[in-house]
Amino acid sequence: MRMLHWLMTLILAAFALAGPARAEDGYDLWLRYRPLPAAQAPRVGAITVKGDSPMLQAAATELQRGLSGLSGTRVALAPTAVAGGIVVAGARDPAVTALKLPTAALGEEGYLVRAVRLSGIPVTLVTANSDRGLLYGSFALLRRLQTGSDVAETSAPKVRLRLLNHWDNLDGSVERGYAGQSLWDWWMLPDFADPRYTDYARANASIGINGTVLNNVNASADSLTAPYLAKAAALADVFRRYGIKVYLSVRFSAPVEIGGLKTADPLDPAVAAWWRAKTDEVYAAIPDFGGFLVKANSEGQPGPRDYQRSHADGANMLAAAIAPHKGLIMWRAFVYADDNPDDRAKQAYADFKPLDGKFAANVIVQVKNGAIDFQPREPFHPLFGAMPQTPLMMEFQITKEYLGMATHLAWLGPMFEETLRSDTLQKGKGSTVARVVDGSLHGHALTGMAGVANVGRDRDWAGSTFNQANWFAFGRFAWNPAADSDTVAGEWAAMTFGPDPALVDKIVGIMAGSREAVVDYTSPLGLTHQMATGHHYGPGPWVSDLKRPEWNPVYYARADRQGIGFDRTASGSNAIAQYAPAFARPLADPATTPARDLLWFHHVPWTHRMASGRTLWEELVTRYNAGVTTVAAMRRDWAALQPQIDADRFAKTATFLAVQEREARWWRDASIAYWMSVNGLPLPAGAAPPAHDLAWYKAQSYPRAPGHPG
């Protein structure tokens, strides 16, 4: 085993020094390091990295790879600083200390990049208070060179836990994954660590992601057995030198399923003892293990409420088991069950708000961005700001379960930004969701942001080039929740396609309106969950025959002859009462509710006059048309870029945009056909009729759509 590990280390080192593959198949992500134009190419004497830890070795390797690629000339490593070189050195290095730089504010993960004279020699310095900060600073220097920016930068993360949540199953499938099979080859682990694992870690480190949950929240108890812990340990060995900790999703009933106990009651001493012993076993295999992610009492998953215990009882029992190892429990607030029949959107708040302040210090509650389920647009989750004594961790979905799966171009930067900049008003103006997430609103040091990964075994990692942008965006927003989506899009475009400002502007222009287009052609004006059953592929607003009411799209639209929309005011489910009064007050009246959220909060007559002067019905059709029109414009704009884009990535994107336009029309036509069958109204003047009758759309079936566990 040791000989195999030694051999794999040599192979990985050879891969690292060989530089990126030349084929433009998307494998290199935003770390392409292609030669820059002569005027922008870096001129570096040599790279000096002071220290020899595995993390600093990773930084040195990346700088050599990146600078050699960007300059077109191999840049050497040197033991001492040379004029015009790059120096990576910690803040406690005597030569760095003498500069009296503002490093105290960098914390444990921040970095500073600056042109300085180090011991009299002019160099570009990367400094930090830790090896991890130096690694992040090295990637930041390369990013700034790739984007044509001034290299000077001082930055520190505002969020402590920046994690990818992989919904990967032990059989190699990925729930809601649209980029092929799982990246983790559980069968070959722990003996063979695919070089892709190193490139995955490099990509994550480059955007500041510092943890990864390896397995599905719908967890198998087997993930905690010795063979799978050995496999997880092998991945941790690869990720460690890139500053990434490994976490596992655990099944609450594991003491019964693999432990031989008759109960998983969190207040049973034997259950607590089993978890303590199991946690000791985990840390024996992975000494720097991060902690457990738990989905409990949701969608049929077992949990403490099976034993009439609270979510705090369950979380705190696990927290006590992991506390001696300084580990964390991330307890999901997605508690989708059938015990709140009047409004699914109220469930998490109803279950968790009463538990504020009752969770252990090493528990963080992980809350989805919206109260339903990763919809193309949802108002921010009412729990944000409503649990001041409990750290809350944002959960975004990077994989596009409800946004066209892998094929539709939907840039999620604006969605992340929209949610994070939303003002909860819980402590007055400026009480943004971002300030809840970064801990500044309520004074929490334990903070986090999780993203449901879109990474799989496809050669381009994410199913398409533009899906990679959402992975990149998640990392940048997790590092800084106050980030600007256009700026992040520009960084990604320059790194992915080249730094030509004109090209970057055109690509960012295509990206900028793409998510809004998906909202328009799938769920405009606050409609939600109108997707077909199970796989969520394509429209299904007519579905009404499923066992539980909240499984059916008709439950959310509530369309009838008079109007459409879900009344969440005091006359309906009163879900608006879960928000701060100052936030809820304008939502009580359709006239003061933003149009984008109108049908989320109100059941509105089809004849309701909108601010545009159109009736609601006319406005709804206009929005569906706008979604299709935007995608058609995206196709044209992309086609015009063909001379500037490599053939392979251009062709795949062009094909996907054609699919998206066809499916946007499908969404528009099927939805309009159904609403007309409900409201009995004619199409607004000038609107094109659906291509088929409603029966045709209802007859479409896709039983093996990708990403669906069934």
N, C-alpha and C positions, 0 to 999 in steps of 0.2 A: 504493500500500500504506500509506504514512504517513497519507494523508488518511483511509483507512478505519479505521486504528488510532485516529486522533484522534476520528473520529465515534463509534466504539465506546466510547471513554473517556467521552464526553459522555453516551451512552446509559446506560452503567453507573452513572454518577454520578446520573442522573435516577432510575434504579431504586432506588438506595440511599436517596435523600432522600424518595422517595415513600412509604416505610414499607411494612410487610408487607401483603399482600393480605388482605382480610377473610374470604374463604371459608375454612371449616374443612375443607379437603381434605387436611390433613397436610403441605402444602408447607412451612409455616413451622417445622416440627420443634419443638424446645424453645425456639426464639427467637421466640415468638408476640408477646410484648410487648403483650398486651391490657390495657386499663385495670384497675388494681387497685381493690378497695374503698376508699372515701374514707379510712378510718382507716389503710390500708397504703400508699396512693399516695405516691410520693416527691414532696417539695416542693423543687425544685432551682432556685436562682436562675439559674444559667447554667453552661455547661461551658467550661472553659479547658484547652486542650491546649498545652503548651509544646513547640513543635517542629513541623516541617512535613514530616517524612519521609513517604513513602507509607504506612508502617506506622502512624504516628501519625495520619495522615489517616483511615486505616481505623478506628482506635480512636475518633476524634472522630465519624465518621459513625455508628458503631455505638452510641455513647453517646447521640447525639442521637436516633437512631431508637428506641432502647430506652426512654430516659427520657421521651420524648414519648409513646410508646405507653402506658407504665405509668401515667403521670400523667394522661393524657387532655388534656394541654396541650403545645403545641409549646415545647420548651426550646431556648433560643438558645445559640449559641456566642459567647464573649466573649474579647477579647484578654488581659484581666487578670482575676484572681480577684475574685469578688463573694461577699458574705456568703451562706452557705447553698448555695454552688455546689460543683461538682465540679472538682477540679484534677488533671490528669494531668501529672506532671513527673518527670524522672529524678532519681536520687539525687544527682547532681552539681550539680543546680540549687542556687544559693547559699541560697535560702530553705529548701529541703528539707535541705540539709547542716546548716543551723543547728539543725534539730530533733534531730540526733544519733539518728536512728532506726536500728534494727538491720538495715541493708540489706546488710551485707557477706555475711551468710549466704544471701542470695537467689540468688547465682550469676548466671548470664547469662539465666535465663528466669523466675526467681521474681518475686514481686510482694508489695507490702504495701498494704493498704487500711485507712485509719484516719481517724477524725474528728480534726482538728488545728486549730490556729491558725497560719496561714501568713502571715507578715509581719503578724501581728495580726488577720487576718481568719479567722473560723470557716468551715472548708470540709471536705469529704470529700476526702482526698488519695489518689490512686493513684500509687505510686512504684515504681521498679525500677531495675536497673542497665543496662537495655537497652530499646530500643524494643519488642522482642518481649515482654519482661516487662510493659511498660506496656500492650500490647495484651491480654495474658492477664489482667492485673489489671482492665482495663476490662470484659472479659467476666465476670470473677468478681464484680465489683460488681453487674452486671445480674443475674447468677444469684442472688445473695443477696437482692436486692430482689424478684425473682420468687418466691422460696421463703419470703419473710417472715422471713429470718434477719437477725441483727445484721450490719451491713456490714463490721465489722472482720474482717480476715483476713490472715494472713501465710502464704504457701505457695510452695514451690519443687518442681519435678519431681524425683523420685527416679530416673527413667530418662531417658537421653539421647535415644535414638531412639524416637519414638512414631509408628509408621507404619501406614497402611492399605495392604494389598496388594490391588490390583484384579486379578481374574482375567479381565480384559477382553481380547478378541481384536480383531485389526485389522479383522475383518469386521463388527464391531458386536455380536457375541454375547458372552455372559458365561458362562464355565464355572462351574457351581454357583451361578449368580446367579438369584435369584427375584424380581427387581424390574424385569423388562423388559430392554430392550436396554442396551448400554453407555451410560454418561453421556457418554463422549467421542464426539463426532461427527467421526470422523477425516476424513470426506469434506469437511466444511466448514472444518475447520482447515487452515492457520493463519489464514485470512482472517476467519472469523467465530468469535468467542469467545462462546458462548452465555452470557447472564446467569446461567444456573444454575451455571456454573463459579464465579462469585463467591459465590453463596449456599452452594455446597458448601464453599468455602474458609472462609467465615464460620462455618459449623457446626463444621468441624474445629478452627478456632482457638478456638472457644468452649469446647472440652473439651481443649485443649492438644495436639492432634495436630500434629506438625511436619514430616511428610513423607508422600508418597504414591507408591507404585510403580504406574505407569500401566497396565502390561500383564501378561498372564498369565504365571505361572511356566513354563507350557508355551509358551515364547516362540517367536515367529517372528523369524528373523534380520532380516527387513525392518524391524523396529522400530529398527535401527541405521543404516538408509539415510538419506541426506540429506533426502528429503521428510518422513519421519516424525520426524526430529530437529527439523525446523522446526515440526512440529505440536506436539511435546512442548515446544519452546521457547515457543510461544504460551500453552500452559497454565501453564508456569513463570512467565510474565509476569503472569498473573492471580493465581497463588497466592503470589507473592513478598511482596506487601504484607500477607499474613496469616500470614507466618512459616513457610510450607510449602515445603519443598524437593521437587523432582521426582527420582524414581529410575526406573530401567528394569530389567525382567527381561531377561536376555540368554541367547541360545542358545549353548551352548559350541562348537558346530560352525560358528558364523558365519564364521570365516575361510575355511572351505571353501565355504559356501553363498553368501556375498556377496563374499568376498574373493579368490576364484580360487585359493586354496591347495589343495594335495592332502592336507593333514593339519591337524588341530587339536591335535596333540600339544603339551601345555603346555611341554615341555622343548625344543621345536624353536625355535631363535632366530628363524626367519622368522615363526612364530606369535606369539611375544612381541612382535616388531616390529609386526606387524599390529595387535595389540591396543593398543599404545602410540599408533600413529597414529590408530586409531579413537577412542580415549579423548580424544586431543587435539581431534579433530573434535567430539566430544560437548561438551566444555567450551567450544569456540569458539562453539557455538550456545547453550549454557546455562552461563554462567560459575559459577553457584552450584549446579550439579548435585550431587546427593547421593552417587550411587554405583550399583553394580550388584547385583541380586539374581540368584542362580544356583540353578537346579534341575539337578542333574547325576547321571547314572547312576541314574535313578529312573523307573519306569514307561515305559521305553523312551527316555528323553531321553539325548542324547549326553553324554559327560563324560570326565574324564581316565582313568578305568579302562578305557576303550576302547583306551588306549595303554599299559596296564599301569603307569599312574601313579596316585598317591594323590590323594585329595581335597585334601590340603594342597598338592600340586604344582599342581593346577589353580587353587586359590584364590590361592596366592601369586604365580603368574604374573600373574593379573589385578590383584592388589594392587599389584604393582610398577608396572604400567601406570598405575594411577590415583593412586598415592601422590604424584606431583608436584603434583597438583591438590587434595590433601588429601581425596580421596574415599575411600569405604568399599566393601568387598565383604561382602555378606551371603550366606553359603553355606549352603544348606538341608541339614539332616541327615535329611530324608525320603528315604531311599535304599531304596525299595521295589522290590526285584528278586527274582529266583528263586534267589539264591545262598545262602540260609540256609533249607533246606527244613524244618527241625524246628520253627521258630517265627518267624513274621514279626516278632513283637514284639522280637526280639533284634537285628535287622539294624543299626539305626543305632548302637547301642552297640558292636557288634562292629566296625563300620567306623571309627568316630570316636574311641573311647576310646584306641586305640593312637596316635592322632595328637595327643594332648594336648600342648600346648606347641610344636607344629611349624607353627602358622599365623602368618602375618605380623601385625604390630601393628595393621594397619588391616583385619583380617578379623574378623568376628563370625559365629559358627555359629548358624544359626536352627533351633530345635528345636521341634517340635510339642508341645503340652501333654501328650499321651499317646503311647505307643509304637506304636499302630496307626494311627488316622486320624480324629481329630476325632469320636470316638464320643460318644453321650449321657453316658456316664461311662467314664473310664479312670483307672487310677492314674497319678500323675505320671510323666513320662518318666524312665527311669533315668539318662539323661545328665546331668540336673540335679544338680549336686554332684559328679559323677564326673570332670569335666574342669577341675580347679582352675586350670590355667595357660592356659585358653582362655575368652574371653568368650562367653557363650551368650545368645542372644536368644530370648525366648518367642514362639511363634507360636500364636495362637488363631484359631478360625474364627468370625467374626461371622455370616456367612451360614449358614443352618441346613441344611446338606447332609444330615445324619443326624437332624435334630430337627424333622421335619415340614415342611421347606421353608418357603415363605412363610406358609402358612395357620395353622400351629399356634402358639399362644401359648406360647413357651418363653423365659422371662427367664433370660439367661445370666449375670447377675451372680453368683448362687451358684456356678456352675461356675467362673468366673474366680477367685472367692474360695477355693473348695475347693482348686483346684490351687495357687494362690500360697501358701496357708497350710500346705500339706503340708510336713511336716518330713522332710527327706532324712536327717537324723542323720549326715551325712557328717563333720561336725566337732562332733559332740555335739548335745544338745538345743538347738533354736532355729536349726538350719541349714535354714531354710525355703527353698522354691523362690523365694519373693519375694526373699530375700537373695542367691540366686544371680543372679536377673534384675537386681536393682538394683546388683550389683557388690560389695555390702558383705561378703559371705561370703569372697570370695577376693581382694578388693582391686582390682577392675577398674574403670577409668574409662569404658571403652567398653561401654555397656549399651543394651539395646533391647527393645522389645515390638512385635510386628506383629500385625495383625488382618486376616484375609481379609474384604474389604469386602462388605457386603450392599447397597450403593448401586447403583441403576440409574436408568433413565429414567422409572420410574413417577412419577406426580405426587407421591406421598407418599414418594418416594425409596427406600424399603426394602421395599415390598410390603404393609406394614400399619403401623398406628400403633405397635403394640407391638414390631415389629421395630426401629423407631427407637431404642427403649430400649437395645437391645444395642449399637448404634453408640455411643450416649452412654456406656454402661457401659464399653466398651472404652477410650474416651478417659480416663475418670476413673480406671480401674485402671492404665492406662499411666502416668498422671501420678503415681499413688500406689498401688503394688501392695499396700499394707496397707489399702486402702479397705474399707469395710463395705458389703455389697451392699444391705442394707435402707436405709441412708442414701442411697446412690446412687439406688435406686429412688424414694425419697421426693423427692429433688431433681428427677428426671426427671418424675415424676407432677405435681408442683406446677407445673413450667414448661410442661408439655404440656397439662394440663387445668385448671389454676387452683390457687391456694394454700389453698383451704378444707381445713383439717386433717382433717375427717371424710371428705371425698372422697378425699384423698390416702391416708389409712389404708386405705380400702376397696380402692383400686386397688393399693396395695402388697400388700395381703392376697391379691388375685387373682394377682399376679405371683409371690409368694414361693414357692409350691409348684408352679409350672408346669413347671419343668425336671425336678423329681423325678417329676412325673406322666408326662412323656415317657419317662423312664428306666423307670418301672414298666410302662407298656403296650408298650414296645418291647424292652427288654433288662434285665430285673430281675436282681438278685443277682450282677452281674458278667458276665452274658452280653454278647456284643459282636458287632457286624457281622452282624446278623440281617436286614439290609435286602435287598430284591430287587436283582437284578443291574443294574449299570450306572447307572441313574438313581437308585438308592437310595430309590425311592419305595415305601413299603409293605413288608409282611413277605415274607420269602423264606427262612425257616429250613431249608427242604427242599432248596435249590439245591445240587447236588453234581456237576454235569456239565461244569463249566467247565474249561478247559485246564490251568490251574495250580491246585494244591490250595488255596493261600491266597486265591484269588478266590472260593471257595465258603463260604457261611455254615456249612455242616456242619463245615468245618475248625475253626471257632472254638468251636462248641458241643460237638462230639464226643459227641453224645448216643447212647446205646445202651440196651439193655434194662436194664442195671445202674445207669446213672447219667448224669450230664451235667456238662460243664465241661472246661476246658483245664488239664491238670496242668503247672504251671510250677515245681514243686518239684524237688528233686534226683532224684526218681524219674521226672520227666518231662523237659521241656525245660530245666529249671534256670534259667529266666529270673530267678528271684528272686535269683540270685547276682550279678546286675548292680546290685543295690541295696546300700547300706551294710549290713554284717552286722547291726547293731542294728535296722535297719528290716526286714530280710529274716527275722530269726529268728522273730517271731510268725507270719509268713506261711507258714511251713513246716507249720503245723498247722491244719487246718480249724477246730478249736475256738477258736483265737486269731486267726483271720482275720476282719476285719470282714465282716458279712453282705453289705454292698454290693459287696465285691470277691471273694466266695467262689468263684464259678464262673470268674472270671478266673484264679485261681491253683490251683484244685483240680478234679479230676474226682470228683464226690461222688455217693454212692448216692441214688437217689430216696427211699429210706427214712431217710436221715440226719436225725437229730433236731436241729432248729434251736433257738436260744435262746428263741424264742416258744413252744416246746413242740410246734409243728407239724412234720410231716415236710417235707423239702425240696420234694416235689411239692405238698403242701398250701400251703407258703409261696409257691411260685412262682405258683400260681393266685391266691392272696390278693393278691400284688403286682400281677398283671395287672388284677385287679378294682379295686384301689386306684387305679391310673392312670385307669381309665375313670370311677370315682366322683369323683375330683378334678376332672376336666374337666367333668363334669356340674355340680358345685358352682360351678366358675368361670363357667359359662354362667348359672346362676341369680343369682350375685352381680353379674355384669355387667348382666343384665336389670334388676335392681333399681336400677341407676344411671341408667336412661334419662332421668329428668327432669333430671339434672345434666350430661348430655353432649350436645354438639351432634349433630344428627340424622345427618349424613353419617358421622362417625367412629364413632358408636354403631352404626349399621346395618352398616357393613363389619365391625366387630369381632364383632358378634353373629352375622353370617353365617359368619365364619371359625371362631368357637367351635362353631357347629353342625357345620361340616365336621370340626373336630378331634374332637368327641365321636363322630361317626360313624366316623371313621378309627381312633380309639382302640379302639372296639369291634371293628373289623376286625382290628387288630393282635392284640387279646386273643384273639379267636375263632380266627384262623388259627394263631396260635402254639400255643394249647392243643390244637387239633385235630391239629397235627403232633406235639407231644410225646406225646399219647395214642397215636398210631400207632407211636411208637418204644418207649414204656415199657409199653404194654399195661395201664395202670392206669385205673381208673374215675375220674370226676370226684370231688373231695372233696364231702362232704355239703353240700347247699345251693347249690353252684355251678351257675350257669346253663350249659347246653350251648352250644357254638358254633351260630351261626345256620345254617350250611351244613356240608356234609361237606368233608373235606380236598381232594377232587378239585376242588370249586368254587373254593376259594382258590388252588389251584395253577394253575387255568385263567385267572386274571385277568392281563391284559397291558396295559402302558402304554408303548408304544414311543416316544412323542414327549413324554415328561414333560419339563417345563422344566428348564433348567440342565444338561442332559446333552449333552456335545459330540457324542455319536453320534446 
